[in-house]
Amino acid sequence: MTDLFGESASPALALARKWRPRAFADLKGQEHVVRALSNALTQGRLHHAYLLTGTRGVGKTTLARILAKCLNCETGVTATPCGVCSSCTQIDAGRFVDLLELDAASNTGVDNMREVLDNAQYAPTVGRYKVYIIDEVHMLSKPAFNSMLKTLEEPPAHVKFILATTDPQKIPVTVLSRCLQFNLKPMPPVLVAQHLAEVLAEENVHAETAALNLLARAAAGSMRDALSLTDQAIAYGGGAIEAVGVEAMLGTVRRDYLFDLLDALAANDADSLMQQAQQLAEGGMAFDAALQDMGSLLTQLALMLHAPALHKSGTGEAGGEGERMQAAASRLDAETVQLYYQIALNGRRDLPYAPDEVSGFCMTLLRMLAFAPGSGGRVAQAPPAPARAIPQAEPAPRATMPPPKPVAAMETAPPAAVPAPVAVPDTPPEPPPDSARFPAASSAPAMVASESTPQGAWDWLAVVASLRLGGMAKMLADHCELVAQTDDAVTLRLAEADKHLLDRAYQDKLIAALHDKYGASLKVTVELGAAVAKTPQQVRTRIKDERQAEAVAAIESDPFVRELVEQFGGQVDASTIQPLGEST
């Protein structure tokens, strides 16, 4: 790799200037633009106006200068300028008379633009083309844009315009339509870190990989910013770049600190969380930055859980950090990571409204703890736990399905014979073992009789209600039908249309909940099959529909309502009727 002047001297130059690319091959991360321009130059398909857009420090002006060299190199129009002829060296040095760079931010008026356009009609002095590079072109005034429209549409054959901007939305459509537009992308942190490592190797500066990753992330896609920060880090570290020094220089939160927070959250350790928050306050770090960095870390963690290959290729982590990422991924599931991410975003947004930043940060962490599955919310529901512990009678074999005889009795009983469950006296001493069985449906006995469905389906409805599942695991249980059951095995069926719910993580949560309730020896199988008709979700829907129909019928048959309808010629709006006991 060579510097701007082809030598490693000139220590007074900033790294961003010294290592500025001089050819298309040296540009990093903009292959899509380089390919298009190279093909156009090679095939002689030149346009008279180019518009380069993109955020700061991604190479817009650099690319414009390289294009100017390609057009004016003494070897001819080429995608690979020689770099040694007088035209190339003068362009590199900023002394080429036929290359005019105009900063539109300080030359916004129509008079400035007219001066440029008046000069454009004259032939180039030494080069092949007159090249006008107008940076931050969106800063031009409306009259200035209007004055250049005609020249921009039909410029002299020897004139090329290269416009650059960070805000193309502010450029008039009439100007955009006269240019070939190329959007330069922000550079990914991995690419920035790799380039910094190459530059520092040439500069003989020792740098830790973790420090380069920090600098790359802080640059936010800008290679120029990354090189400027590297200059600052070299000065801060006295000739070497270390992660500790870069963290102190940038004022960022240590990654180890963020991992400690995740460990405390995974361990449900509120005391440790508050100690960590106090350390952050004592260190004078910004709580907003801490939540921002936590969101970034959770994003990487979600990638590791959902797309491990993409995460591995898209992040450049030091070995220790990678190990801690693996440990965090093993302790947190995907749903919890998404929950923490959303709470971190909301906490950062609400930080200005908190009594103070410390309390806002602490409440955000405690919110993560309170809403985490199996954490705070579950502790709050601890009192009902004894009911689950009742099946102390360890004989797991007792956890069998209710005998089929009561089922037959239920099926043949008319709807009015709701007291049919009184048949339970057949087994009077059974109440304690009942708690260890799949519970019978007590919520809708009349419906059981009218449905004439196998008792197992209604038992499964009660089982699902008692498991206290949440999220997608509950949705999986609600959409499964109980199709077979023995003393030590249960088979559930899921419709093909719902196969997206057959995720390993959701199955594991459902199975774990069943094991907690009925013992670890219970074998649970979830299979895909034809459309199912007696899932808890469908049963609840049918019950709700029938209750609604009964409520509508009761209202319509009410004498007072019928009299009103007859007298006023009205009608009953069924959508406004709601069964008693149901919330809106």
Secondary structure as GFF3:
##gff-version 3
##sequence-region A 1 584
A	DSSP	alpha_helix	15	18	.	.	.	ID=ss1
A	DSSP	three_ten_helix	24	26	.	.	.	ID=ss2
A	DSSP	alpha_helix	31	43	.	.	.	ID=ss3
A	DSSP	beta_strand	49	53	.	.	.	ID=ss4
A	DSSP	alpha_helix	60	72	.	.	.	ID=ss5
A	DSSP	alpha_helix	86	93	.	.	.	ID=ss6
A	DSSP	beta_strand	99	103	.	.	.	ID=ss7
A	DSSP	alpha_helix	110	120	.	.	.	ID=ss8
A	DSSP	beta_strand	130	135	.	.	.	ID=ss9
A	DSSP	three_ten_helix	137	139	.	.	.	ID=ss10
A	DSSP	alpha_helix	142	153	.	.	.	ID=ss11
A	DSSP	beta_strand	159	165	.	.	.	ID=ss12
A	DSSP	three_ten_helix	168	170	.	.	.	ID=ss13
A	DSSP	alpha_helix	173	176	.	.	.	ID=ss14
A	DSSP	beta_strand	180	183	.	.	.	ID=ss15
A	DSSP	alpha_helix	189	202	.	.	.	ID=ss16
A	DSSP	beta_strand	206	207	.	.	.	ID=ss17
A	DSSP	alpha_helix	209	219	.	.	.	ID=ss18
A	DSSP	alpha_helix	223	237	.	.	.	ID=ss19
A	DSSP	beta_strand	240	241	.	.	.	ID=ss20
A	DSSP	alpha_helix	243	250	.	.	.	ID=ss21
A	DSSP	alpha_helix	255	266	.	.	.	ID=ss22
A	DSSP	alpha_helix	270	282	.	.	.	ID=ss23
A	DSSP	alpha_helix	287	306	.	.	.	ID=ss24
A	DSSP	alpha_helix	308	314	.	.	.	ID=ss25
A	DSSP	alpha_helix	319	331	.	.	.	ID=ss26
A	DSSP	alpha_helix	334	350	.	.	.	ID=ss27
A	DSSP	three_ten_helix	351	353	.	.	.	ID=ss28
A	DSSP	alpha_helix	357	371	.	.	.	ID=ss29
A	DSSP	alpha_helix	376	380	.	.	.	ID=ss30
A	DSSP	alpha_helix	385	389	.	.	.	ID=ss31
A	DSSP	three_ten_helix	396	398	.	.	.	ID=ss32
A	DSSP	alpha_helix	404	412	.	.	.	ID=ss33
A	DSSP	three_ten_helix	420	426	.	.	.	ID=ss34
A	DSSP	alpha_helix	431	436	.	.	.	ID=ss35
A	DSSP	alpha_helix	445	451	.	.	.	ID=ss36
A	DSSP	alpha_helix	455	466	.	.	.	ID=ss37
A	DSSP	alpha_helix	471	478	.	.	.	ID=ss38
A	DSSP	beta_strand	480	485	.	.	.	ID=ss39
A	DSSP	beta_strand	489	495	.	.	.	ID=ss40
A	DSSP	three_ten_helix	496	501	.	.	.	ID=ss41
A	DSSP	alpha_helix	504	518	.	.	.	ID=ss42
A	DSSP	beta_strand	523	529	.	.	.	ID=ss43
A	DSSP	alpha_helix	536	557	.	.	.	ID=ss44
A	DSSP	alpha_helix	559	568	.	.	.	ID=ss45
A	DSSP	three_ten_helix	574	576	.	.	.	ID=ss46
###
